[in-house]
Amino acid sequence: MKFDLKLTYHGDLNKAQYVKEALDGVAKYAVELIRDKARAFVPVDTGTLKESIETKKIPNGYSVGPNTDYDVYVEFGTGMHSTIGPAHYIYPKKAKFLSWVNRAGERIFARRTRGAAAQPYLRPAMDESRKPIGDFLAARVRVALAKGTKKA
């Protein structure tokens, strides 16, 4: 998800700097809040996906998200359950059967599978973070604009 914001301020340049600093603080707060909520929502098997959800500073902002080979499949599902592609069965590519171990520890063999249902964690984290981020943004900008204001 990309969010761009361009501000033009016609007034005290010090205030513009205060607003810029406030917005950087809001961006950092936003990605940390989304990271924490996503870690709370993510389904846990081994914990690898949960631990891969991180924030980082990038040019002109911050990013938040997981860093595994399979994170997109957990978020959007696979095969017949996929929410981002055409519904389809999953067939083996190099063998006659697919094979995996289920949660009970039993080995399963199948000629095809319907795939895995989506278990969204990042999108709900972003949705739940909208209001707190908006409130934090309003408060920080209000404080930034009040800085340097001369009182009579």
C-alpha positions as CSV (number, residue, x, y, z in Angstrom):
1,M,0.0,0.0,0.0
2,K,1.4,3.4,-1.0
3,F,0.3,6.6,0.5
4,D,1.6,9.9,-0.9
5,L,1.0,13.3,0.7
6,K,2.1,16.7,-0.6
7,L,1.8,19.8,1.5
8,T,2.2,23.4,0.5
9,Y,2.4,25.9,3.3
10,H,2.3,29.6,2.6
11,G,3.5,31.1,5.8
12,D,6.2,30.8,8.4
13,L,8.8,28.4,7.1
14,N,9.6,27.2,10.6
15,K,6.1,26.0,10.9
16,A,6.5,24.1,7.6
17,Q,9.5,22.3,9.1
18,Y,7.5,21.5,12.3
19,V,4.7,20.0,10.2
20,K,7.3,18.0,8.1
21,E,8.8,16.6,11.3
22,A,5.3,15.8,12.7
23,L,4.4,13.9,9.5
24,D,7.5,11.9,9.7
25,G,6.6,11.0,13.3
26,V,3.1,10.1,12.2
27,A,4.4,7.8,9.4
28,K,6.7,6.0,11.9
29,Y,3.8,5.6,14.4
30,A,1.5,4.3,11.6
31,V,3.9,1.5,10.4
32,E,4.7,0.5,13.9
33,L,0.9,0.3,14.8
34,I,0.1,-1.7,11.7
35,R,3.1,-4.0,12.3
36,D,1.9,-4.7,15.9
37,K,-1.7,-5.3,14.8
38,A,-0.6,-7.6,11.9
39,R,1.6,-9.6,14.3
40,A,-1.5,-10.0,16.5
41,F,-3.7,-11.1,13.7
42,V,-1.4,-13.4,11.7
43,P,-2.0,-17.2,12.0
44,V,0.9,-18.9,13.7
45,D,2.3,-22.3,12.8
46,T,6.0,-22.0,13.3
47,G,6.1,-18.2,14.0
48,T,8.3,-17.5,10.9
49,L,5.7,-15.3,9.2
50,K,4.9,-13.4,12.4
51,E,8.5,-12.6,13.0
52,S,9.1,-11.5,9.4
53,I,6.5,-8.7,9.7
54,E,8.8,-5.7,10.1
55,T,9.1,-2.0,9.5
56,K,11.9,-0.2,7.7
57,K,12.9,3.2,6.6
58,I,12.8,3.7,2.9
59,P,13.5,6.8,0.8
60,N,10.7,9.3,1.4
61,G,9.0,7.2,4.1
62,Y,8.6,3.9,5.8
63,S,7.3,0.4,4.8
64,V,5.7,-2.3,6.8
65,G,5.0,-5.9,5.8
66,P,6.2,-9.5,5.9
67,N,9.2,-11.0,4.2
68,T,8.7,-14.7,3.4
69,D,8.1,-16.7,0.3
70,Y,4.6,-17.5,1.3
71,D,3.1,-14.4,3.0
72,V,0.9,-13.5,0.0
73,Y,-0.6,-17.0,0.0
74,V,-1.6,-16.7,3.6
75,E,-3.1,-13.2,3.1
76,F,-5.0,-14.0,-0.1
77,G,-5.4,-17.8,-0.2
78,T,-4.5,-20.3,-2.9
79,G,-6.2,-22.4,-5.5
80,M,-10.0,-22.4,-5.4
81,H,-9.9,-20.1,-2.3
82,S,-7.7,-17.4,-3.9
83,T,-9.1,-13.9,-3.7
84,I,-6.7,-12.5,-6.2
85,G,-6.7,-14.9,-9.1
86,P,-8.9,-17.3,-11.0
87,A,-10.2,-20.2,-9.0
88,H,-8.4,-23.4,-9.9
89,Y,-7.3,-26.8,-8.5
90,I,-3.7,-27.2,-7.6
91,Y,-2.0,-30.2,-9.4
92,P,1.5,-31.6,-8.9
93,K,4.1,-30.4,-11.4
94,K,6.8,-33.1,-11.1
95,A,5.1,-36.1,-9.6
96,K,1.8,-38.0,-9.7
97,F,0.7,-36.9,-6.3
98,L,0.9,-34.0,-3.9
99,S,2.1,-34.9,-0.4
100,W,2.0,-33.0,2.9
101,V,1.7,-33.6,6.6
102,N,-1.5,-32.4,8.2
103,R,-1.8,-30.9,11.7
104,A,-2.4,-34.4,13.2
105,G,1.0,-35.5,11.8
106,E,-0.5,-37.8,9.1
107,R,1.0,-37.9,5.7
108,I,-1.6,-37.0,3.0
109,F,-1.4,-37.9,-0.7
110,A,-3.6,-36.3,-3.3
111,R,-3.9,-36.0,-7.1
112,R,-5.1,-32.4,-6.6
113,T,-6.1,-30.0,-3.9
114,R,-8.5,-27.1,-3.6
115,G,-5.8,-25.0,-1.9
116,A,-5.8,-23.1,1.3
117,A,-8.3,-20.5,2.4
118,A,-7.2,-16.9,2.9
119,Q,-6.2,-15.9,6.4
120,P,-5.9,-12.1,6.1
121,Y,-3.8,-10.4,8.7
122,L,-2.2,-7.3,7.0
123,R,-5.4,-5.8,5.5
124,P,-7.4,-6.1,8.8
125,A,-4.4,-4.5,10.6
126,M,-4.5,-1.6,8.2
127,D,-8.3,-1.3,8.5
128,E,-8.1,-1.2,12.3
129,S,-5.3,1.3,12.3
130,R,-7.1,4.0,10.2
131,K,-8.8,5.8,13.0
132,P,-6.0,5.8,15.5
133,I,-3.6,7.0,12.8
134,G,-6.0,9.8,11.7
135,D,-6.4,10.9,15.3
136,F,-2.7,10.9,15.9
137,L,-2.1,12.8,12.6
138,A,-4.6,15.5,13.6
139,A,-3.1,15.9,17.0
140,R,0.5,16.1,15.8
141,V,-0.3,18.6,13.0
142,R,-2.2,20.8,15.4
143,V,0.7,20.8,17.8
144,A,3.2,21.5,14.9
145,L,1.1,24.5,13.7
146,A,0.9,25.9,17.2
147,K,4.7,25.9,17.7
148,G,6.2,29.3,17.2
149,T,2.8,31.1,17.4
150,K,3.3,34.3,19.3
151,K,0.9,34.9,22.1
152,A,-0.2,38.5,22.7
